[in-house]
Amino acid sequence: MTEPQVAELIAHLGDRLVLDPETVAAFSRDSSRAEPQGAARAVVLAASTADVSAALAWAHRHGVPVSVRGAGTGLSGGAIAYPRGLIVSLERMNRIIAIDAGNRLADIEPGVITADLDQAARAHGLFFPPDPASARTSTVGGNIATNAGGLRCVSHGVTTDAVAALEVVLADGRVLRTGARTRKNTTGYDLTSLFVGSEGTLGVITGATVRLKPVAPGTPRTFRASFDDIEDAGRAVTTIVGSAAQPEVLELIDRASVEIIESFQPSGLPLPGAALLVGQTTGLDAAARAETILQLCREHGADDTEIADSDALLEARRLANPALTARGLRVSCDVAVPISELAAVFRGIDEIAARHGRQVSTVAHAGDGNLHPSVQAGETPEEYRAAEAVIDDITRLALSLRGTITGEHGIGSVKQHELPWQLDEVALDTQRAIKAALDPTGILTPGRAI
Ligand SMILES: Cc1cc2nc3c(=O)[nH]c(=O)nc-3n(C[C@H](O)[C@H](O)[C@H](O)COP(=O)(O)OP(=O)(O)OC[C@H]3O[C@@H](n4cnc5c(N)ncnc54)[C@H](O)[C@@H]3O)c2cc1C
């Protein structure tokens, strides 16, 4: 990036182009263990689609690598900076343009904080279903770009199920509109889905029309059940998900994670022998369904169960990531397995932990079969590599059970080496062909995600 090139970009963007190295550094990382690939030259604090379009057209012309950033809560190193690259930040494009209650849709800019959209929808008796544990800090654009999951997926699906239409700036600066406001739409290829989960590699999402759902009537019920054997907890989840009880949330916190959360911030989680299931039911029959779920837990060996009206247990679950991070448990993954394999994956993780002589602590969106096992990173590079070897073995275990290497966080930069473990050459070639068609000069988030 030469000085005349920078001047050309300033002419387009004025003070929305920031060159100050301290500010640039602040936008150069995400919440993963990945380090920026180098010092970026500038950050675009985009205020409009036109800003993003000007920035990408410029980067396309001059061959400058671009990283795209929402709130930087990503856990896969997808938003980290490139050497002498440009960072496009969407955090200032944070307007909720309209809540279209009649059609249960919201029109938004990508930088809207997930929980803010949910809150705004609730004023209309609606809610935004995607509910990552980071909802109070992540952006909806970032959720779409990673196809984020979260606590309510077991009942409402993942982010892609809530996206009706997108506005996307392509790598050469052109603006593409996908999808429709209708319930049904079979016009052309499903480009909306193509951009969901594309992790900033195919285009920059500058607008979205997302689907809202009505808030269920009645008082939600929160439940918990303690297990002395984590495999029993896995079998209980398989049974619950296959039953008609339909929890809204079904999470697992193992004993080590409960200890870590409680020492980080006491939140009233009881210490289980091996694992705690916590969840929620909603609707007029919430209490009856919570009781059915706890009965199924007892049939699978749960010895201490409780139903409550408050959200405290779920709040405690949301603390897991910050608590584990504060403890140095930074090497983790987000593998997913078929629901029927939960007991097998927990058994396998115990065996891997024993073989490596390491403690593995696991929290899971259990109802989705999506696990977050974590290992202490250690101080030295050797300790770090040893921790990564544990996580690599857990990832291979999930694949051997017909699972996936990432259920919700995406590949980013930290899981690149795992891609060929899951995708064969034909699948990889197809992905590369899509990338080449949409970003022929390879400026957008190069070398990541696929
Ligand atoms: C405490 C904590 C809890 C979490 N819990 C969950 C959870 O329950 N479920 C879950 O799925 N994730 C979770 N995450 C991970 C993270 O919050 C999600 O991946 C989230 O979707 C990232 O949003 P963001 O705005 O921070 O995106 P960023 O981190 O800024 O970016 C993430 C990726 O999306 C791309 N991107 C961002 N915005 C755009 C855009 N507008 N257009 C194109 N590409 C874009 C970036 O290039 C990058 O590849 C958690 C993270 C933390 C720190």
The ligand as an ORCA input file, in Angstrom:
! r2SCAN-3c Opt
* xyz 0 1
  C     -17.899    -15.224     25.381
  C     -18.144    -15.749     23.990
  C     -19.196    -16.620     23.783
  C     -19.477    -17.097     22.494
  N     -20.536    -17.922     22.317
  C     -20.859    -18.342     21.065
  C     -21.985    -19.188     20.850
  O     -22.705    -19.570     21.774
  N     -22.250    -19.556     19.568
  C     -21.475    -19.151     18.510
  O     -21.764    -19.509     17.363
  N     -20.400    -18.361     18.704
  C     -20.076    -17.943     19.932
  N     -18.978    -17.139     20.114
  C     -18.157    -16.736     18.943
  C     -18.566    -15.384     18.297
  O     -19.259    -14.561     19.198
  C     -19.405    -15.613     17.028
  O     -18.619    -16.279     16.055
  C     -19.987    -14.333     16.430
  O     -20.879    -14.672     15.394
  C     -18.918    -13.382     15.894
  O     -19.526    -12.107     15.696
  P     -18.613    -10.781     15.614
  O     -19.496     -9.659     15.259
  O     -17.805    -10.631     16.827
  O     -17.695    -11.167     14.374
  P     -16.110    -11.037     14.210
  O     -15.406    -11.792     15.271
  O     -15.728     -9.631     14.029
  O     -15.923    -11.814     12.815
  C     -16.179    -13.185     12.712
  C     -16.037    -13.614     11.255
  O     -17.072    -13.038     10.479
  C     -16.536    -12.164      9.471
  N     -17.437    -11.005      9.442
  C     -17.848    -10.232     10.495
  N     -18.737     -9.306     10.081
  C     -18.882     -9.499      8.742
  C     -19.662     -8.852      7.738
  N     -20.487     -7.847      8.020
  N     -19.571     -9.309      6.453
  C     -18.761    -10.340      6.133
  N     -18.004    -10.973      7.055
  C     -18.050    -10.564      8.332
  C     -15.125    -11.855      9.909
  O     -14.310    -11.591      8.803
  C     -14.736    -13.148     10.608
  O     -14.341    -14.120      9.650
  C     -18.655    -16.684     21.398
  C     -17.583    -15.818     21.621
  C     -17.326    -15.353     22.886
  C     -16.162    -14.421     23.074
*
